[in-house]
Amino acid sequence: MTFKDSKAYTAKIIRAPALLHDTRVFLSHWDEGLSVDENIQKAISDNIFARPARFYVKQFLTAFRERYIFGDEWDAALRKLVRKGKDDAVIDRVLYYHTAHADNLLYDFVVNYIFAAQSRGIEYISTKNAQEYIKNLSDEGKTTSKWGDTVCNRVARNTLTSLRDFHILEGNVKKRIAPVYLPIEAFLYIAFSIGMEVEAGDKVVNHQDWKLFLIDAATVERLFLEAHQNGFLSYQTAGNLVRIQHRFKSIGEVVDAIVS
């Protein structure tokens, strides 16, 4: 699996917001005996999507490839989690995690803006807030091209709607920062993923990926202790030293534990 893209920000969130329903449908229909391309063709021919318009299906499949096709063991593990997982909240958090890693604008808006706003006690995030943040990025030359107010507004609206669908925000018109909630099963999946990128225990605990779920290092430590107490991993601290040893050797084993 690859980690967050650091290229210039794009407006792809306009074409492909959360897409949770069709993602679940597609993964639930997946045939492990077929290739990715064969599964895509089968999904199109079987007309499994909620909106069968050709343009929509094309945009959905492009986003699906970017978010959930890694070209390694993570592919099958994610599909198994969606098909056999018992808790929708766990599945949605994992899908959100991969979606954020595939769209650096979504990722950075949560990590750099919403997390900081929550830390300052701010409860609501308006379209105007999001649009101003995005316009500043464009003015600083960080987007693929110069975005006008219309594009900034559409990106802002779709970003907030996606974050509502992923339960980071709540509310249809006025978006409020949702209560922090990361199920221990989703935590295990994400902790294993972060551990594949960095080895030092303290860097895992303080990794910025946790800000995607609006949790600080103290909450991460509490979740590691909970996982330790439940025998999912070993978590030991001595002063500033943090040692994390996963019981599982692969993401497939992590998912097996989650769905069992």
C-alpha positions as CSV (number, residue, x, y, z in Angstrom):
1,M,0.0,0.0,0.0
2,T,1.2,3.5,-0.8
3,F,0.8,6.5,1.5
4,K,-0.5,10.0,1.1
5,D,0.2,11.8,-2.2
6,S,2.0,15.1,-1.8
7,K,1.4,16.4,-5.3
8,A,-0.5,19.6,-6.1
9,Y,-4.1,19.7,-4.9
10,T,-6.8,18.7,-7.4
11,A,-10.5,19.3,-7.5
12,K,-11.4,15.6,-8.0
13,I,-13.6,15.7,-4.9
14,I,-16.1,17.5,-7.1
15,R,-16.4,14.4,-9.3
16,A,-16.0,11.8,-6.6
17,P,-17.1,12.5,-3.0
18,A,-17.4,9.8,-0.4
19,L,-19.3,7.3,-2.6
20,L,-19.8,5.0,0.3
21,H,-22.9,3.2,-0.9
22,D,-21.5,2.2,-4.3
23,T,-18.1,1.3,-2.9
24,R,-19.8,-1.1,-0.5
25,V,-21.9,-2.5,-3.4
26,F,-18.9,-3.0,-5.7
27,L,-16.8,-4.6,-3.0
28,S,-19.6,-6.9,-2.0
29,H,-20.0,-8.1,-5.6
30,W,-16.3,-8.6,-6.1
31,D,-15.2,-12.0,-7.5
32,E,-11.8,-13.0,-6.2
33,G,-11.4,-15.3,-9.1
34,L,-11.4,-12.4,-11.6
35,S,-8.9,-9.6,-12.2
36,V,-9.5,-6.0,-11.3
37,D,-10.4,-5.1,-14.9
38,E,-12.7,-8.2,-15.2
39,N,-14.5,-7.2,-12.0
40,I,-15.0,-3.7,-13.4
41,Q,-16.4,-5.0,-16.6
42,K,-18.7,-7.4,-14.8
43,A,-19.9,-4.6,-12.5
44,I,-20.8,-2.5,-15.5
45,S,-22.5,-5.3,-17.4
46,D,-24.5,-6.3,-14.3
47,N,-25.5,-2.7,-13.7
48,I,-24.9,-2.9,-10.0
49,F,-24.5,0.8,-9.3
50,A,-27.2,3.1,-8.0
51,R,-26.8,5.6,-10.8
52,P,-26.0,3.7,-14.0
53,A,-25.2,6.8,-16.1
54,R,-22.0,6.1,-18.0
55,F,-20.3,9.3,-16.9
56,Y,-21.0,8.6,-13.2
57,V,-19.8,5.0,-13.5
58,K,-16.6,6.2,-15.1
59,Q,-15.9,8.8,-12.4
60,F,-16.7,6.3,-9.7
61,L,-14.4,3.6,-11.1
62,T,-11.5,6.1,-11.4
63,A,-11.9,7.1,-7.8
64,F,-12.3,3.5,-6.7
65,R,-8.9,2.6,-8.3
66,E,-7.2,5.5,-6.7
67,R,-8.6,4.8,-3.2
68,Y,-8.8,1.0,-2.9
69,I,-6.6,-0.8,-5.4
70,F,-3.1,-1.1,-4.1
71,G,-1.7,-3.9,-6.1
72,D,-0.7,-6.0,-3.1
73,E,-2.2,-8.0,-0.2
74,W,-4.1,-5.0,1.1
75,D,-6.6,-5.3,-1.8
76,A,-8.0,-8.6,-0.7
77,A,-7.8,-7.7,3.0
78,L,-9.9,-4.6,2.4
79,R,-12.5,-6.5,0.4
80,K,-12.7,-9.1,3.1
81,L,-13.3,-6.5,5.7
82,V,-16.1,-4.9,3.7
83,R,-17.8,-8.3,2.9
84,K,-17.4,-9.9,6.3
85,G,-17.1,-7.0,8.8
86,K,-19.9,-6.8,11.4
87,D,-19.6,-3.2,12.3
88,D,-20.4,-0.5,9.7
89,A,-18.6,2.1,11.8
90,V,-15.3,0.1,11.4
91,I,-15.7,-0.3,7.7
92,D,-16.6,3.4,7.2
93,R,-13.5,4.5,9.2
94,V,-11.2,2.3,7.1
95,L,-12.7,3.4,3.8
96,Y,-12.4,7.0,5.0
97,Y,-8.7,6.4,5.9
98,H,-7.9,5.2,2.4
99,T,-10.0,7.9,0.7
100,A,-8.1,10.6,2.6
101,H,-4.8,9.1,1.6
102,A,-5.8,9.2,-2.0
103,D,-6.9,12.9,-1.9
104,N,-4.3,15.1,-0.3
105,L,-6.7,18.1,-0.2
106,L,-9.2,16.1,1.9
107,Y,-6.4,14.8,4.1
108,D,-4.8,18.2,4.7
109,F,-8.1,20.0,5.3
110,V,-8.9,17.6,8.2
111,V,-5.4,17.4,9.6
112,N,-4.4,21.1,9.2
113,Y,-7.7,22.8,9.6
114,I,-10.5,20.8,11.3
115,F,-8.2,19.2,13.9
116,A,-6.8,22.7,14.8
117,A,-10.3,24.1,14.9
118,Q,-11.4,21.4,17.2
119,S,-8.4,22.0,19.5
120,R,-9.4,25.6,19.8
121,G,-12.9,24.6,20.8
122,I,-14.6,25.5,17.5
123,E,-17.7,23.4,17.0
124,Y,-18.9,24.3,13.5
125,I,-17.2,24.3,10.1
126,S,-19.0,26.4,7.4
127,T,-18.8,26.3,3.7
128,K,-17.3,29.8,3.9
129,N,-14.5,28.5,6.2
130,A,-13.7,25.7,3.9
131,Q,-13.8,27.9,0.8
132,E,-11.5,30.4,2.3
133,Y,-9.0,27.6,3.3
134,I,-9.1,26.2,-0.3
135,K,-8.9,29.7,-1.9
136,N,-5.7,30.4,0.1
137,L,-4.2,27.1,-1.2
138,S,-5.0,28.2,-4.8
139,D,-3.6,31.7,-4.2
140,E,-0.4,30.2,-2.9
141,G,0.0,28.2,-6.1
142,K,-0.6,24.8,-4.4
143,T,-3.5,23.7,-6.7
144,T,-3.1,22.2,-10.2
145,S,-4.3,25.5,-11.7
146,K,-5.6,28.8,-10.4
147,W,-9.1,28.2,-9.1
148,G,-11.9,30.8,-9.2
149,D,-14.6,31.3,-6.6
150,T,-17.0,28.8,-8.3
151,V,-14.5,25.9,-8.2
152,C,-13.4,26.8,-4.7
153,N,-17.0,26.8,-3.6
154,R,-17.8,23.4,-5.2
155,V,-14.6,21.8,-3.8
156,A,-15.5,23.2,-0.3
157,R,-19.1,21.9,-0.5
158,N,-18.2,18.4,-1.7
159,T,-15.4,18.2,0.9
160,L,-17.7,19.0,3.7
161,T,-20.4,16.6,2.4
162,S,-17.9,13.8,2.1
163,L,-16.7,14.4,5.7
164,R,-20.3,14.3,6.8
165,D,-20.8,11.0,5.0
166,F,-17.6,9.7,6.7
167,H,-18.9,10.9,10.1
168,I,-16.1,13.4,10.7
169,L,-18.8,16.1,10.5
170,E,-22.5,16.0,11.1
171,G,-25.5,18.0,10.0
172,N,-27.1,18.5,6.6
173,V,-26.9,22.3,6.3
174,K,-24.8,23.5,9.2
175,K,-21.8,21.2,9.6
176,R,-20.7,20.4,13.2
177,I,-17.5,18.5,14.2
178,A,-18.8,15.1,15.2
179,P,-17.9,13.4,18.5
180,V,-14.6,11.6,18.3
181,Y,-15.1,7.9,17.7
182,L,-12.6,5.3,16.5
183,P,-13.6,1.7,17.1
184,I,-10.7,-0.5,18.4
185,E,-11.0,-2.7,15.3
186,A,-10.5,0.3,13.0
187,F,-7.7,1.5,15.2
188,L,-5.9,-1.9,14.8
189,Y,-6.1,-1.6,11.0
190,I,-4.8,1.9,11.0
191,A,-2.1,1.3,13.6
192,F,-0.8,-1.6,11.5
193,S,-0.8,0.6,8.4
194,I,1.2,3.4,10.1
195,G,3.6,0.8,11.5
196,M,4.4,-0.2,7.9
197,E,5.5,3.4,7.3
198,V,7.4,4.2,10.5
199,E,9.0,1.8,13.0
200,A,9.7,3.9,16.0
201,G,6.9,3.5,18.6
202,D,6.8,7.2,19.5
203,K,6.5,8.2,15.8
204,V,3.6,5.8,15.5
205,V,1.8,7.3,18.5
206,N,2.4,10.9,17.2
207,H,1.8,10.2,13.5
208,Q,-0.4,12.8,11.8
209,D,-2.7,10.2,10.4
210,W,-4.4,10.0,13.8
211,K,-5.6,13.6,13.3
212,L,-7.8,12.3,10.5
213,F,-10.0,11.0,13.2
214,L,-9.5,14.1,15.4
215,I,-7.7,12.3,18.1
216,D,-4.6,13.4,20.0
217,A,-1.6,11.5,21.2
218,A,-3.1,10.9,24.6
219,T,-6.1,9.2,23.0
220,V,-3.9,7.2,20.8
221,E,-2.0,6.0,23.8
222,R,-5.3,5.0,25.5
223,L,-6.3,3.0,22.4
224,F,-2.9,1.2,22.3
225,L,-3.4,0.3,25.9
226,E,-6.8,-1.1,25.2
227,A,-5.4,-3.1,22.3
228,H,-2.7,-4.4,24.6
229,Q,-5.1,-5.4,27.3
230,N,-7.2,-7.3,24.7
231,G,-4.1,-9.2,23.4
232,F,-4.0,-7.6,19.9
233,L,-0.5,-6.3,20.4
234,S,2.2,-5.4,22.9
235,Y,2.5,-1.8,24.0
236,Q,5.2,-0.8,26.5
237,T,6.6,2.5,27.6
238,A,9.6,3.5,29.6
239,G,10.1,7.3,29.8
240,N,10.1,8.6,26.3
241,L,10.7,5.1,24.8
242,V,7.7,3.4,23.2
243,R,7.8,-0.2,22.1
244,I,5.0,-1.6,19.9
245,Q,4.9,-5.2,18.8
246,H,2.1,-6.4,16.6
247,R,0.7,-9.9,17.1
248,F,-0.2,-10.0,13.5
249,K,2.3,-10.4,10.7
250,S,0.2,-9.1,7.8
251,I,-2.8,-6.9,7.1
252,G,-4.7,-10.1,6.2
253,E,-4.2,-11.4,9.7
254,V,-5.4,-8.1,11.1
255,V,-8.6,-8.3,9.1
256,D,-9.1,-11.9,10.1
257,A,-9.0,-10.8,13.7
258,I,-11.4,-8.0,13.1
259,V,-14.1,-10.0,11.3
260,S,-13.8,-13.1,13.5
